[in-house]
Amino acid sequence: MTVSTRAPSLQAWAAAFTDASNSDAEIQAHGKYFTCSYLIDATEHTFVVRIESGKVTQVAVDPGPLDVPYQFAIRASAETWREFGKSVPAPMYHGIWAASFQRDMRLEGDLLALMQNLRCITRQIELFRVIGSPV
């Protein structure tokens, strides 16, 4: 017997990410000044996450290159993002620094905005272990 599973739609993932982030106690405790927009580039799909005062206000799915502005980008292959989405990620897929040093992840753009909000962004990426990878 073959069981087929279907990944949730990109919009369903964006809604799950928004809910998980906005209800996460750690992000809300640290995120009073967490206001920025950033791109998650997973090769197959892209997402621009807009955060205002610690709350995700928009997740744009596959926007055009000039449709939604962002301050920085986190780029990696779909395979890398899938590894981040595992409940127990393999070594070097547990955080953006490890993946950028040892895997194919790249951090681009206004890295000051990334560093100013690092704990909240790190926590948002950790939420992938709960809600799954965007791709």
N, C-alpha and C positions, 0 to 999 in steps of 0.2 A: 504494500500500500504506500502510495506517495502522498505526502501532505505538502501542499504548497502554502507558503506564507506570503503575504503581500505587505510590503513596507507601507507605513502610513503616508498619506499624501504630504507634500511639502508644506501645505497650509496647515495641516493637522500637526505636523512637527513644530511649526512656528508657534501655533497656539499653545502646545504643550510646553515649549521652551519659555514662552511668556509667562504662563501660569506658574511653572516651577521656579523661575527667577523671581517673580513678584511675590511669591509666598515663602521664599527662602529666608529664614531668620538671620542667617549670617550676612547675606547680601543687604538685607534691610538694616542690620545693625551697623554695617560699615559704609553703606551707600548714600548717606545724606547728600554728599557732594559728587556722587557718581553720575556725571552728566557727560555723555559723549555719544558718538556713533562710530561703529566699526564694521568692517567687512569680514565675513567668514567666507573664504574662497575654497571650495571643495572640488575644484576642477569641473565636475559635472554640473554643479549648481552653486550659486552664490546667494548670500544672505547679508543684508545690512541691518544691523541691530541698533536701534535708537533707544538710549536710556536717558531719562530725565529724573534727577533726584533719587536714583536707585531703582526706579521702576522702568521696565521695558514698555515703551509706548508704541513701538512699531517694529515689526520684522518684515522687511521687504524681501520677497522671494524672487530671485533671478531678475533684479533690476537691470536696466540698461546702464551703460558706463557713465552717463551723465544724469540719470534719473534721481538718484538719492545720494547726497553727499555723505562722506564718512571721513574720519580723521586718520584712521590707520587700518591696516589689513593684516589678517592672519591667514596665510595661504598654505595649503598642503593638499596632497593628493586625496582622493576619495578613500583610498585604502588607509591612509593615516587617520583620517577622521573616523573611519569605522573602528579602528583600534581604540581611539579615544572613547568610543561609545560602548565598549565592553565593560561589564561590571567590575572585572579585574583586568585592567589593561596590561599588556606586555611591557617589559622594561623599555624605557625610552619613549613610551606613549602615555605616560602618566601626567605629563605637564608640558606646557608650551616651550619652556626653556630646554628641557631634555630633547624634545622633538626637533627643536630648531638647531641644536648642536649635533645631534646624531641621526636625525631622519631628514625628511624633505620639507619640513615646515620653515616658512619664511615670515618674518615680521617686517612690515613696510609702512612708511608714512610717518605720522607724528607720534613717535615712540614716547614722547613726554606724556601725552594723553594716556597711553597704555600704562606707563609706569605710575602715573598718579592714581590710576584706578586698578592697579594690578591685582590686589586681593579679590576684588569683586569679579573681575574678568576671569581670573583663575577659577573662582567658585562657579561661575557660569559654565565654563568648560567642564568642570567636574560634574555638573548636572547632566551632561551627556551620558554618564554612566547609569543614570536613572531613566531618562526619557529616550535614550538612544541617539545614534548619530544622525545628523541631518541628511546624510546620503547613504 
